[in-house]
Amino acid sequence: MDLDVVDAQILEGTQLHKKDFDEDELFSTSVDVRAKFNDGAEVIIEIRVRKEPYFLNRFHYYLANQMVENVQQLRQ
């Protein structure tokens, strides 16, 4: 990809999540960043500092949801 990022913005900020004491890790951090490219395309990047066991499930859900929204917009 030969795209230059023209703007980047933190959407959710740095989040420090406190966990229950019975969990292995007491804290986790995640940041959502929106990047805009020179061709007008936008992406949202989720950054985490620990492994998320259900990340792929969430990814597939959001991907399918976005595809449905795009098809609905094309039909209008």
HUNOR-V923650 format. One record per residue. RES is the residue in three letters. PHI is phi in whole degrees, -180 to 180 (NA if undefined). OMEGA is omega in degrees with one decimal (999 if undefined). Layout:
res	phi	omega
RES	PHI	OMEGA
RES	PHI	OMEGA
This chain:
res	phi	omega
MET	NA	177.8
ASP	-107	-179.0
LEU	-117	177.0
ASP	-98	175.0
VAL	-77	179.7
VAL	-101	178.9
ASP	-158	175.3
ALA	-140	-174.7
GLN	-144	175.1
ILE	-81	-177.8
LEU	-87	-174.8
GLU	-103	-177.9
GLY	74	176.3
THR	-79	-177.8
GLN	-111	175.1
LEU	-106	-175.8
HIS	-99	176.4
LYS	-84	-179.6
LYS	-104	174.9
ASP	-70	-176.8
PHE	-67	-179.4
ASP	-83	177.7
GLU	-87	-178.3
ASP	-64	-178.4
GLU	-112	-177.3
LEU	-84	-178.0
PHE	-138	170.8
SER	-140	-179.1
THR	-128	175.4
SER	-142	-179.9
VAL	-138	172.8
ASP	-106	-178.6
VAL	-123	173.5
ARG	-100	177.1
ALA	-115	175.9
LYS	-111	-178.0
PHE	-98	-177.4
ASN	-66	177.6
ASP	-93	179.0
GLY	95	179.2
ALA	-70	177.8
GLU	-127	173.9
VAL	-135	173.3
ILE	-113	-177.1
ILE	-113	176.8
GLU	-100	-178.5
ILE	-115	179.2
ARG	-129	179.2
VAL	-101	176.0
ARG	-144	-179.1
LYS	-68	177.9
GLU	-108	-172.7
PRO	-62	-177.1
TYR	-108	-176.6
PHE	-60	-178.7
LEU	-64	176.2
ASN	-62	178.5
ARG	-64	178.9
PHE	-59	-179.4
HIS	-64	177.8
TYR	-62	-178.4
TYR	-66	177.3
LEU	-63	179.4
ALA	-64	178.9
ASN	-61	179.5
GLN	-67	178.7
MET	-64	177.8
VAL	-63	178.1
GLU	-61	179.9
ASN	-63	178.9
VAL	-64	178.6
GLN	-62	178.6
GLN	-67	179.0
LEU	-67	-178.4
ARG	-77	-177.8
GLN	-79	999
